[in-house]
Amino acid sequence: MVDDSEQGEKELDLVGSYFLKLWRFKSKRAAASSAKDVEMGNLDNEDEELEEEEESVPTELDTLNSSGGFSIVLPDKLSVQYPSVNLHGHDVGVVQANCPAPVKRLVYYFEIYVKNAGAKGYVSIGFTTEGFNMRRQPGWEANSFGYHGDDGLLYRGQGKGEAFGPTYSTGDTVGGGINYGSQEFFFTKNGQVVGTVEKDAYEAAQRAKQQTYIERISIPQTASYGIVRSYLQHYGYEDTLHVFDVASQSSVPPITGIHDNGFNEHGVYALKHRKILRKLIKDGQIDDAFGNLREWYPQTVQDDTSAICLMLHCQKFIELVRVGHLEEAVDYGRTHFEKFYSLKEYEDLVKESQLENVADAVNAIILSTNPEVKDNRSCLHSYLEKLLRQLTACFLEKRLLNGNQGEAFHLRRVLLAKNS
């Protein structure tokens, strides 16, 4: 049998292990980002989102499969010339981009300028797939779409077109785009989406539609205040919480009922202690943080080989190095890290300062000592973070059901859009 103390230690270390994994992930991500920044000469680069990988975007024309026969890609790899005389319908020269259109976004769009449409004006723009018959106009073959300049018709995978928009010819700029949210193609002529809105406003218009839909959803005012309040409680921001409460009561009209809306279930537990410990860690006073933990919550550091102890020792070592106390740092490392050497899962972590992550880990460990907490995993994130994670998961699931096309939820992008 496992006694209560052993079970408690295992549950506490589950929380510590989560933040240890987060430390490791951030360290690897930072190392990869730094290498990339050095290579690119960009020291301010940040990844957009943790789960998103960069997609390749078309940058030039495909010279390998597109050039030759009835079309020639010029040296700039952005221009194409039709050198032949069009005698019949199969004398077609098609060019494709050097890679497919990226799909993990709301909208993708590109343009072409018609420098010379020729005597008959047989110019078209559209979307084709890999392996497309390069002697057929876009829209004539299955799985292709094309907007043709000579007749203004839209062709959807067959030889017969349908009325769509105006014709275009020499001197015109035409564009093609994909709205991944609505799974629709759109085409433009001279800066305007044919028959709808201006090209430059297209993405903004789609986002405005999304925002209008969101704003129709009725949410009690106390709900948003409760979520923010629970975030401040969860991370021990006691002073900010007090200011927030005062502001909510002095608003017009006053926000009432935010203390009993279900969001602050365990957030008030050890609030003052968590505030003090967070400040000590953020100030680099790791010895004082250790001392308070041993006095207030000895069970959290009872196992001196636990994840939380390792994180605090690592941070202490880093702080000594940061202030130039190198000999003291070496002695400290020899004294406190020896017991971790045999644990291979810890060997790659002494690399960089992660004060916020360590403070969050200590905060979660203390929350998990609350006897009313039934599942320690509930201490890892605030209600606000859980809501954002759920929102991200919903967007990713929606994208998956949409053939893995469309954008995920990016909080930073939303906030920047609000402030621009």
Phi, psi and omega per residue, in radians:
M1 nan 2.702 3.098
V2 -1.857 2.109 -3.115
D3 -1.285 2.990 -3.047
D4 -1.093 -0.636 -3.115
S5 -1.168 -0.714 3.120
E6 -1.160 -0.722 3.117
Q7 -1.093 -0.705 3.137
G8 -1.105 -0.714 3.123
E9 -1.104 -0.718 3.133
K10 -1.103 -0.729 -3.138
E11 -1.174 -0.682 3.096
L12 -1.115 -0.714 -3.101
D13 -1.257 -0.376 3.018
L14 -1.065 -0.709 3.100
V15 -1.166 -0.815 3.131
G16 -1.078 -0.662 -3.127
S17 -1.121 -0.604 3.123
Y18 -1.064 -0.844 -3.106
F19 -1.263 -0.455 3.041
L20 -1.154 -0.741 3.071
K21 -1.106 -0.676 3.110
L22 -1.123 -0.706 3.085
W23 -1.035 -0.858 -3.121
R24 -1.060 -0.749 -3.127
F25 -1.107 -0.780 -3.133
K26 -1.153 -0.614 3.125
S27 -1.131 -0.801 3.131
K28 -1.135 -0.703 -3.131
R29 -1.143 -0.722 3.124
A30 -1.149 -0.698 3.131
A31 -1.114 -0.758 3.121
A32 -1.142 -0.704 3.141
S33 -1.162 -0.700 -3.137
S34 -1.124 -0.750 3.124
A35 -1.073 -0.717 3.141
K36 -1.173 -0.708 -3.127
D37 -1.132 -0.702 3.114
V38 -1.099 -0.748 -3.121
E39 -1.109 -0.686 -3.063
M40 -1.607 -0.103 -3.105
G41 1.218 0.528 -3.080
N42 -2.205 1.912 -3.083
L43 -1.666 -0.037 -3.115
D44 -1.895 0.187 -3.079
N45 -1.244 2.385 3.040
E46 -2.312 2.518 3.084
D47 -1.236 2.529 -3.117
E48 -1.190 -0.897 -3.138
E49 -2.559 2.669 -3.085
L50 -1.098 -0.716 -2.993
E51 -1.554 -0.042 -3.054
E52 -1.735 2.365 3.025
E53 -1.826 2.618 3.132
E54 -1.163 2.417 3.078
E55 -1.766 2.539 3.016
S56 -1.271 2.498 3.101
V57 -2.136 2.598 3.107
P58 -1.026 2.337 3.137
T59 -2.170 -0.325 -3.127
E60 -2.807 3.136 3.128
L61 -1.466 2.627 3.118
D62 -1.351 1.876 -3.096
T63 -1.428 -0.359 -3.077
L64 -1.304 -0.821 -3.059
N65 -1.750 -0.275 -3.028
S66 -1.693 -0.560 -2.997
S67 -1.547 2.410 3.137
G68 2.064 2.869 -3.130
G69 1.246 -1.966 -3.073
F70 -1.738 0.154 3.083
S71 -2.577 2.597 3.127
I72 -2.283 2.142 3.052
V73 -1.430 2.225 -3.086
L74 -1.341 2.909 -3.050
P75 -0.985 -0.470 -3.134
D76 -1.285 -0.155 3.133
K77 1.064 0.277 3.081
L78 -2.152 -0.103 -3.110
S79 -2.122 2.623 3.133
V80 -2.359 2.495 -3.129
Q81 -2.155 2.428 3.066
Y82 -1.806 1.757 -2.994
P83 -1.517 -0.194 -3.021
S84 -1.566 2.981 3.037
V85 -1.734 2.172 -3.084
N86 -1.274 1.816 -3.128
L87 -1.689 -0.584 3.093
H88 -2.633 3.074 -2.985
G89 -1.139 -0.273 3.141
H90 -1.605 -0.028 3.111
D91 -1.479 1.120 -3.041
V92 -1.932 2.422 3.052
G93 -2.065 1.995 -3.094
V94 -1.923 2.471 3.033
V95 -2.165 2.516 3.067
Q96 -2.079 2.883 3.082
A97 -1.350 2.944 -3.080
N98 -1.336 -0.139 3.036
C99 -2.769 2.818 -3.105
P100 -1.160 2.870 3.060
A101 -1.144 2.378 3.082
P102 -1.149 2.592 -3.018
V103 -2.011 -0.281 -3.055
K104 -1.597 1.098 -3.139
R105 -2.769 2.979 3.132
L106 -1.298 -0.766 -3.056
V107 -2.460 2.450 2.930
Y108 -2.141 2.450 -3.036
Y109 -2.575 2.521 3.045
F110 -2.534 2.835 -3.116
E111 -2.325 2.753 2.965
I112 -2.316 2.600 3.049
Y113 -1.895 2.227 -3.123
V114 -1.538 1.737 -3.127
K115 -1.319 -0.651 3.118
N116 -2.692 2.000 -3.103
A117 -1.506 -0.068 -3.108
G118 1.362 3.102 -3.065
A119 -1.143 -0.650 -3.067
K120 -1.671 -0.222 3.074
G121 1.215 0.505 -3.119
Y122 -1.423 1.401 3.126
V123 -2.179 2.452 3.127
S124 -2.517 2.803 3.102
I125 -2.367 2.535 -3.126
G126 -3.141 -2.814 -3.103
F127 -2.214 2.295 3.141
T128 -2.304 2.966 3.135
T129 -1.863 2.937 3.065
E130 -1.077 2.398 -3.113
G131 1.481 0.162 3.132
F132 -1.079 2.517 3.097
N133 -1.174 1.920 -3.019
M134 -1.315 0.120 3.041
R135 -2.009 0.415 3.106
R136 -2.277 2.467 -3.138
Q137 -1.162 2.550 3.030
P138 -0.975 2.284 -3.120
G139 1.761 -0.288 3.131
W140 -1.461 -0.461 -3.113
E141 -1.809 2.752 3.112
A142 -1.020 2.603 3.128
N143 1.083 0.582 3.055
S144 -2.451 2.674 3.108
F145 -2.289 2.497 3.136
G146 -2.627 2.451 3.041
Y147 -1.905 2.027 -2.988
H148 -1.741 2.374 -3.045
G149 -1.335 -0.539 -3.029
D150 -1.278 -0.506 -3.118
D151 -2.187 -0.094 3.122
G152 1.238 0.247 -3.099
L153 -1.574 2.726 3.046
L154 -1.827 2.258 -3.122
Y155 -1.959 2.230 -3.083
R156 -2.073 1.276 3.029
G157 1.291 0.357 3.088
Q158 -2.678 2.936 -3.052
G159 -1.311 -0.232 -3.109
K160 -1.740 2.192 -3.123
G161 -1.622 2.965 3.120
E162 -2.261 2.623 -3.121
A163 -0.984 2.322 -3.065
F164 -2.444 -1.022 -3.055
G165 -2.772 -2.942 -3.121
P166 -1.283 2.800 3.024
T167 -1.287 2.884 3.053
Y168 -2.536 2.723 -3.041
S169 -2.719 -2.692 -3.100
T170 -0.928 2.278 3.094
G171 1.628 -0.155 -3.133
D172 -1.597 2.641 2.998
T173 -1.952 2.137 3.138
V174 -2.117 2.654 -3.096
G175 -2.396 2.786 3.073
G176 -2.309 2.509 -3.114
G177 -2.571 2.895 3.097
I178 -2.241 2.205 2.987
N179 -1.671 1.817 -3.071
Y180 -1.271 -0.425 3.113
G181 -1.159 -0.753 -3.126
S182 -1.747 -0.038 -3.113
Q183 0.981 0.862 -3.123
E184 -2.244 2.521 2.944
F185 -1.540 2.657 2.997
F186 -2.511 2.663 -3.129
F187 -2.264 2.648 -3.103
T188 -2.212 2.798 2.996
K189 -2.372 2.127 3.099
N190 0.874 0.861 2.995
G191 1.528 0.020 3.122
Q192 -2.203 2.377 3.015
V193 -1.135 2.265 -3.029
V194 -0.992 1.986 3.068
G195 1.409 -0.040 -3.114
T196 -2.235 -2.008 -2.973
V197 -1.831 2.989 3.109
E198 -1.121 2.519 -3.062
K199 -1.019 -0.819 -3.068
D200 -1.124 -0.382 -3.116
A201 -1.717 0.072 -3.017
Y202 -1.101 -0.885 -3.129
E203 -1.128 -0.712 3.110
A204 -1.073 -0.658 3.126
A205 -1.134 -0.700 3.118
Q206 -1.157 -0.699 3.103
R207 -1.176 -0.620 3.102
A208 -1.109 -0.651 3.081
K209 -1.096 -0.760 3.104
Q210 -1.071 -0.767 -3.108
Q211 -1.143 -0.693 3.105
T212 -1.058 -0.724 3.117
Y213 -1.115 -0.753 -3.139
I214 -1.105 -0.724 -3.081
E215 -1.215 -0.302 3.084
R216 -1.296 -0.332 -3.133
I217 -1.322 2.149 -3.091
S218 -1.466 2.104 3.096
I219 -2.191 2.217 3.115
P220 -0.990 2.467 -3.112
Q221 -1.056 -0.566 -3.123
T222 -1.179 -0.414 -3.099
A223 -1.129 -0.851 -3.115
S224 -1.148 -0.683 3.083
Y225 -1.111 -0.689 3.131
G226 -1.124 -0.676 3.132
I227 -1.148 -0.789 3.120
V228 -1.122 -0.731 -3.130
R229 -1.091 -0.706 3.141
S230 -1.142 -0.585 3.094
Y231 -1.112 -0.796 3.138
L232 -1.127 -0.673 3.089
Q233 -1.149 -0.798 -3.059
H234 -1.006 -0.720 -3.069
Y235 -1.691 0.133 3.015
G236 1.311 0.451 3.128
Y237 -1.473 1.255 -2.988
E238 -1.112 -0.783 -3.100
D239 -1.121 -0.801 3.112
T240 -1.099 -0.642 3.110
L241 -1.071 -0.727 3.119
H242 -1.104 -0.795 3.111
V243 -1.076 -0.698 3.134
F244 -1.096 -0.757 3.134
D245 -1.115 -0.736 3.120
V246 -1.093 -0.761 -3.137
A247 -1.127 -0.654 -3.115
S248 -1.179 -0.547 3.126
Q249 -1.404 -0.403 -3.138
S250 -1.653 0.024 3.114
S251 -1.290 2.902 -3.138
V252 -2.074 1.951 -0.110
P253 -1.340 2.873 3.130
P254 -1.045 2.519 3.069
I255 -1.544 1.990 -3.108
T256 -1.981 2.772 3.051
G257 1.434 0.125 -3.075
I258 -1.321 -0.226 -3.133
H259 -1.493 -0.206 -3.067
D260 -2.260 0.691 -3.102
N261 -1.826 0.154 3.075
G262 1.587 -0.143 -3.080
F263 -1.484 -0.380 -3.063
N264 -1.803 0.748 -3.041
E265 -0.971 -0.898 -3.128
H266 -2.168 0.100 -2.987
G267 -1.153 -0.424 -3.102
V268 -1.443 -0.139 -3.091
Y269 -1.104 2.178 3.078
A270 0.918 0.617 -3.051
L271 -1.047 -0.804 -3.097
K272 -1.158 -0.731 3.123
H273 -1.096 -0.753 -3.128
R274 -1.142 -0.627 3.082
K275 -1.086 -0.811 -3.115
I276 -1.102 -0.797 -3.111
L277 -1.136 -0.697 3.111
R278 -1.057 -0.770 -3.129
K279 -1.138 -0.713 3.128
L280 -1.062 -0.789 -3.125
I281 -1.164 -0.774 -3.141
K282 -1.102 -0.498 3.112
D283 -1.514 0.021 3.117
G284 1.371 0.232 -3.122
Q285 -1.599 1.244 -3.007
I286 -1.242 -0.654 3.126
D287 -1.054 -0.747 3.115
D288 -1.143 -0.657 3.107
A289 -1.115 -0.765 3.084
F290 -1.026 -0.812 -3.111
G291 -1.044 -0.780 3.137
N292 -1.167 -0.663 3.102
L293 -1.094 -0.742 -3.140
R294 -1.132 -0.572 -3.119
E295 -1.397 -0.779 -3.003
W296 -1.556 -0.718 -3.057
Y297 -2.370 1.163 -3.029
P298 -1.028 -0.462 -3.123
Q299 -1.155 -0.369 -3.105
T300 -1.322 -0.399 -3.128
V301 -2.158 0.301 -3.138
Q302 -1.101 -0.716 3.061
D303 -1.525 1.857 -3.048
D304 -1.325 0.007 3.023
T305 -1.917 0.286 -3.135
S306 -1.286 2.874 -3.137
A307 -1.079 -0.702 -3.081
I308 -1.187 -0.640 3.089
C309 -1.145 -0.727 3.110
L310 -1.065 -0.759 -3.119
M311 -1.096 -0.727 3.128
L312 -1.179 -0.738 3.104
H313 -1.096 -0.747 3.106
C314 -1.032 -0.762 -3.111
Q315 -1.164 -0.654 3.084
K316 -1.086 -0.793 3.102
F317 -1.012 -0.799 -3.118
I318 -1.121 -0.691 3.133
E319 -1.134 -0.666 3.086
L320 -1.111 -0.738 3.101
V321 -1.133 -0.693 -3.091
R322 -1.041 -0.688 -3.101
V323 -1.584 0.079 3.037
G324 1.542 0.168 3.123
H325 -1.537 1.245 -2.973
L326 -1.230 -0.742 3.139
E327 -1.105 -0.738 3.115
E328 -1.118 -0.643 3.116
A329 -1.119 -0.736 3.125
V330 -1.093 -0.806 3.129
D331 -1.085 -0.729 3.140
Y332 -1.100 -0.757 3.136
G333 -1.090 -0.767 3.128
R334 -1.080 -0.660 -3.077
T335 -1.286 -0.749 -2.942
H336 -1.788 -0.308 -3.074
F337 -1.691 -0.188 -3.079
E338 -0.999 -0.689 -3.089
K339 -1.232 -0.242 -3.138
F340 -1.661 -0.193 -3.031
Y341 -1.054 -0.604 -3.096
S342 -1.367 -0.131 -3.117
L343 -1.751 1.716 -2.998
K344 -1.094 -0.481 -3.095
E345 -1.185 -0.162 -3.102
Y346 -1.832 -0.083 -2.880
E347 -1.244 -0.262 -3.039
D348 -1.883 0.289 -2.936
L349 -1.734 -0.306 -3.081
V350 -1.452 1.372 -3.043
K351 -2.297 -0.736 -3.013
E352 -2.655 2.814 -3.132
S353 -1.335 2.329 3.058
Q354 -2.412 1.106 -3.060
L355 -0.995 -0.784 -3.095
E356 -1.111 -0.727 -3.135
N357 -1.145 -0.712 3.109
V358 -1.138 -0.753 3.115
A359 -1.084 -0.719 3.104
D360 -1.103 -0.680 -3.140
A361 -1.123 -0.810 3.107
V362 -1.081 -0.739 3.109
N363 -1.014 -0.795 -3.125
A364 -1.190 -0.666 3.111
I365 -1.051 -0.756 -3.140
I366 -1.156 -0.758 3.102
L367 -1.013 -0.621 -3.094
S368 -1.250 -0.250 3.080
T369 -1.408 -0.137 3.091
N370 -1.093 2.089 -3.104
P371 -1.094 -0.296 -3.138
E372 -1.459 -0.196 3.129
V373 -1.350 2.155 -3.104
K374 -1.607 -0.499 -3.122
D375 -2.313 1.995 -3.088
N376 -1.064 -0.433 3.128
R377 -1.122 -0.398 3.122
S378 -1.211 -0.227 -3.140
C379 -1.511 -0.143 -3.045
L380 -1.269 -0.570 -3.032
H381 -2.390 2.629 3.039
S382 -1.356 2.954 3.099
Y383 -1.054 -0.664 -3.139
L384 -1.078 -0.788 3.139
E385 -1.156 -0.671 3.102
K386 -1.097 -0.684 3.111
L387 -1.107 -0.764 -3.141
L388 -1.173 -0.663 3.089
R389 -1.129 -0.696 3.111
Q390 -1.155 -0.702 3.111
L391 -1.087 -0.773 3.095
T392 -1.068 -0.762 3.134
A393 -1.084 -0.679 3.131
C394 -1.139 -0.731 3.121
F395 -1.137 -0.710 3.126
L396 -1.148 -0.670 3.105
E397 -1.168 -0.704 3.093
K398 -1.071 -0.716 3.123
R399 -1.151 -0.690 3.116
L400 -1.068 -0.777 3.123
L401 -1.193 -0.293 -3.129
N402 -1.726 0.514 -3.130
G403 1.260 0.448 -3.107
N404 1.058 0.589 3.104
Q405 -2.047 2.457 -3.114
G406 2.004 3.000 -3.057
E407 -1.704 2.685 3.024
A408 -1.515 3.069 3.125
F409 -1.396 2.163 3.123
H410 -2.087 1.823 -3.100
L411 -1.057 -0.755 -3.121
R412 -1.052 -0.705 3.136
R413 -1.133 -0.697 3.139
V414 -1.136 -0.779 -3.126
L415 -1.134 -0.723 3.119
L416 -1.133 -0.644 3.120
A417 -1.138 -0.633 3.141
K418 -1.189 -0.559 -3.058
N419 -1.600 -0.132 -3.088
S420 -1.555 nan nan
